[in-house]
Amino acid sequence: MWGRIGEDCLVPSVGQNRRAPVFGALDALTGRVTFLLTSRKRSVEFIAFLKHLLRRYQGRHVFLFLDNCSIHHSKVVRRFLVDHARELTPIWNAPYAPELNRIERYWGHLKAKAIHNYYFGTLDNLKTAIREAIHALNRSRELKMTVSFDILHPLRKAA
């Protein structure tokens, strides 16, 4: 930001307490992200996201890579995973290894291109920007983050 020498500059900011938590899952074959914007990031919202994901992939088994976030290990989430084992298999990522989870790169790209260094004024504007950015990335052919079928092929033979 530019300002006159000797004058204080006011930088507009939403503030630290305003956040737009996003739960998301990256489809390894299509590169599309299924997401859910929530007001908080707790076990109950994570379960709402899992239900959203299961509706999106209804009739198909979902393998979901999960990091070691505390909400992923809560009693209520573990009960949900057990109750939905026929539809959903969690694959636990190694602790302190976010580089192994492809969606972490996606979030980094999303933040850098759509959120950082912008003033949105309201939380609703921020949420709208996040939704629009994810939809744009889902439509983009150049920015898809997929896994080669050749990598998945041995897994399919073993199953």
C-alpha positions in Angstrom: 0.0 0.0 0.0 1.2 3.5 -0.8 0.8 6.4 1.6 2.1 9.9 2.1 5.2 10.2 4.1 4.5 11.0 7.7 0.8 10.1 7.5 -0.7 7.0 9.0 -2.3 4.6 6.6 -5.5 2.7 7.4 -5.7 -0.7 5.9 -9.2 -2.1 5.8 -9.5 -5.6 7.3 -12.3 -8.0 8.1 -10.7 -8.8 11.4 -9.2 -11.9 12.9 -12.4 -13.5 14.2 -14.2 -13.7 10.9 -13.6 -16.9 9.2 -15.3 -19.1 6.6 -14.4 -22.7 7.4 -14.5 -25.0 4.3 -14.6 -28.7 4.4 -13.6 -30.3 1.1 -12.7 -33.5 -0.7 -10.7 -33.7 -3.9 -11.9 -36.4 -6.4 -8.6 -38.2 -7.4 -10.0 -39.1 -10.8 -11.8 -36.0 -11.9 -9.9 -33.3 -10.0 -13.2 -31.7 -8.8 -13.7 -30.6 -5.3 -16.8 -31.3 -3.3 -17.1 -28.7 -0.5 -19.2 -27.4 2.3 -18.9 -23.9 3.8 -19.8 -23.9 7.4 -19.9 -21.4 10.3 -17.5 -23.4 12.5 -15.1 -26.2 12.3 -16.2 -28.8 14.7 -17.1 -32.5 14.6 -20.8 -31.8 14.0 -20.0 -29.7 10.9 -17.5 -32.4 9.7 -20.2 -35.0 9.9 -22.5 -32.7 8.0 -19.8 -32.6 5.3 -19.4 -36.4 5.3 -23.2 -36.7 4.8 -22.9 -34.1 1.9 -20.1 -36.1 0.4 -22.0 -39.4 0.7 -25.0 -37.9 -1.0 -22.8 -36.6 -3.8 -21.3 -40.0 -4.4 -24.4 -42.0 -3.6 -24.1 -45.6 -4.7 -20.3 -45.5 -4.8 -17.8 -46.3 -2.1 -15.8 -43.3 -1.0 -12.1 -43.6 0.1 -11.3 -40.5 2.1 -7.8 -39.4 3.1 -8.0 -37.7 6.4 -5.3 -35.8 8.3 -5.0 -36.0 12.0 -7.1 -33.0 12.9 -8.7 -33.5 16.3 -12.3 -33.3 14.9 -11.5 -36.3 12.7 -10.8 -38.4 15.8 -13.6 -37.4 18.0 -15.9 -40.0 19.4 -18.9 -38.9 17.4 -16.9 -38.9 14.1 -15.5 -42.3 14.8 -19.0 -43.6 15.5 -20.2 -42.1 12.2 -17.3 -43.7 10.3 -18.1 -47.1 11.9 -21.8 -46.7 11.1 -21.0 -45.8 7.4 -18.2 -48.3 6.8 -20.1 -49.8 3.9 -20.0 -46.5 2.1 -16.9 -44.7 3.4 -13.4 -45.9 4.2 -11.1 -43.4 6.0 -7.4 -43.6 5.1 -5.4 -41.9 7.8 -2.6 -39.7 6.6 0.8 -39.8 8.4 1.0 -37.3 11.3 2.7 -34.0 10.4 2.7 -34.8 6.7 0.3 -32.4 4.9 2.4 -32.7 1.7 0.9 -36.2 1.3 -2.6 -34.9 1.1 -3.2 -33.4 -2.3 -6.1 -31.2 -1.2 -3.6 -29.2 1.0 -2.0 -28.0 -2.3 -5.5 -27.2 -3.6 -6.2 -25.1 -0.5 -2.9 -23.3 -0.9 -3.6 -22.4 -4.5 -7.2 -21.3 -3.6 -6.0 -19.0 -0.8 -3.2 -17.5 -2.9 -5.4 -16.9 -6.0 -8.7 -16.0 -4.5 -8.5 -14.9 -0.9 -5.1 -13.5 0.1 -4.6 -9.7 -0.2 -8.2 -9.0 -0.9 -10.6 -7.0 1.3 -14.1 -8.5 1.1 -15.9 -6.2 3.5 -18.3 -8.8 4.9 -18.2 -12.5 5.7 -20.8 -13.1 3.0 -18.6 -11.6 0.4 -15.7 -13.8 1.5 -17.9 -16.9 1.3 -19.1 -15.9 -2.1 -15.5 -15.4 -3.3 -14.6 -18.9 -1.9 -17.6 -20.5 -3.7 -16.9 -18.8 -7.0 -13.2 -19.7 -6.8 -13.9 -23.4 -6.1 -16.5 -23.5 -8.9 -14.0 -21.9 -11.3 -11.3 -24.3 -10.3 -13.8 -27.2 -10.8 -14.5 -25.9 -14.4 -10.9 -25.3 -15.2 -9.2 -28.0 -17.4 -5.6 -26.7 -16.8 -5.7 -26.7 -13.0 -7.1 -30.2 -12.3 -5.3 -32.1 -9.6 -5.9 -35.7 -10.5 -4.2 -39.0 -9.9 -3.2 -41.1 -12.9 -5.4 -44.2 -13.5 -2.2 -46.2 -13.7 -1.5 -45.4 -10.1 -5.0 -46.6 -9.1 -5.0 -49.6 -11.3 -3.0 -51.9 -8.9 -5.4 -50.9 -6.2 -8.4 -52.0 -8.3 -6.8 -55.4 -9.1 -6.2 -56.0 -5.4 -9.8 -55.2 -4.5 
